[in-house]
Amino acid sequence: MQSFLRQLKTLFAPMQAVGHPASGAPTQGHGLALPEILRRPLRRLVARLSRQVALGPDDTGRIIAHYTALSVTDRTARFHGIMTAQAIADRYCTLDWTRARFLGITFFGRLLALAEIGDFGDAHEPGSEIAVSVLRGWQGVHLGERVLRAALRDVNAVHHLPAHAITRRDNIRFIRLAHKLGATGRVADGEYDAVFAAR
Ligand SMILES: CC(C)(COP(=O)(O)OP(=O)(O)OC[C@H]1O[C@@H](n2cnc3c(N)ncnc32)[C@H](O)[C@@H]1OP(=O)(O)O)[C@@H](O)C(=O)NCCC(=O)NCCS
């Protein structure tokens, strides 16, 4: 089994070296030079073998690498606007870890999916805010759903308050995912606020 996993790791390693066409920045999850017929079952297999982990300050580099590896479109969807690699590095290198938690789905240490949990910004409506992201090459195999479910379990274990996930109104992929997990939606300040009731 170990040797099989090592081979899989080697197979996926070239993905790290490929630059994103729009930014030139190194990316993960792009450039897997395999025909679709092989790629699809391999992605499913990797999703099954991946592990869920809680991340801490020592993982700051991996968190920055995950966010900068998102495609420009996905990064814009995740941060509700353009976020440069430098802005990401600045934000997470100076993060107040007493106010944020991270859950990840990893495969051989690579962060394929990430959920960031913090306080919901609206003082009149206390609760948590969750944001999720999945590397482009690993979307569509339910890693986003898995990490969001884990984040909801996490916030429900901490307090009996709703969780929010804010996204752009046109982010159909996330809005469908949120509805699938029981969120009710509302438009607030031009963005979409998916509200997960406390359980
Ligand atoms: C939104 C996102 C997290 C979804 O992750 P994913 O791993 O690709 O999604 P999953 O495979 O877990 O899909 C779960 C559900 O989401 C919905 N969904 C996912 N991709 C979809 C798509 N392309 N079209 C429509 N619905 C979609 C479906 O309801 C799906 O359930 P189903 O397969 O039973 O129909 C991912 O696309 C992403 O990282 N986007 C960029 C960042 C972002 O937008 N974050 C949200 C704001 S914080």
The ligand as a Gaussian input file, in Angstrom:
#p B3LYP/6-31G(d) Opt

LIG

0 1
 C      -17.611000      26.298000      -4.347000
 C      -16.550000      25.191000      -4.180000
 C      -15.980000      25.258000      -2.751000
 C      -17.227000      23.827000      -4.405000
 O      -16.272000      22.814000      -4.131000
 P      -16.296000      21.402000      -4.911000
 O      -15.403000      20.493000      -4.170000
 O      -16.008000      21.623000      -6.353000
 O      -17.815000      20.977000      -4.793000
 P      -18.345000      19.523000      -4.437000
 O      -17.771000      18.539000      -5.372000
 O      -18.149000      19.293000      -2.984000
 O      -19.894000      19.673000      -4.769000
 C      -20.867000      19.694000      -3.730000
 C      -22.130000      20.345000      -4.252000
 O      -21.865000      21.696000      -4.657000
 C      -22.662000      22.012000      -5.810000
 N      -21.770000      22.233000      -6.960000
 C      -20.424000      22.035000      -6.997000
 N      -19.945000      22.366000      -8.218000
 C      -20.993000      22.777000      -8.949000
 C      -21.145000      23.258000     -10.271000
 N      -20.093000      23.382000     -11.103000
 N      -22.383000      23.608000     -10.695000
 C      -23.441000      23.524000      -9.872000
 N      -23.379000      23.073000      -8.591000
 C      -22.162000      22.704000      -8.138000
 C      -23.543000      20.793000      -6.042000
 O      -24.717000      20.984000      -5.269000
 C      -22.706000      19.659000      -5.472000
 O      -23.466000      18.558000      -5.048000
 P      -23.827000      17.368000      -6.110000
 O      -22.518000      16.885000      -6.692000
 O      -24.502000      16.332000      -5.266000
 O      -24.708000      18.001000      -7.146000
 C      -15.407000      25.339000      -5.229000
 O      -15.982000      25.469000      -6.497000
 C      -14.473000      26.522000      -4.986000
 O      -13.452000      26.394000      -4.313000
 N      -14.822000      27.719000      -5.546000
 C      -13.962000      28.898000      -5.378000
 C      -14.034000      29.481000      -3.972000
 C      -15.455000      29.849000      -3.597000
 O      -16.263000      30.223000      -4.413000
 N      -15.749000      29.755000      -2.276000
 C      -17.072000      30.083000      -1.762000
 C      -17.136000      31.416000      -1.156000
 S      -16.473000      31.431000       0.469000

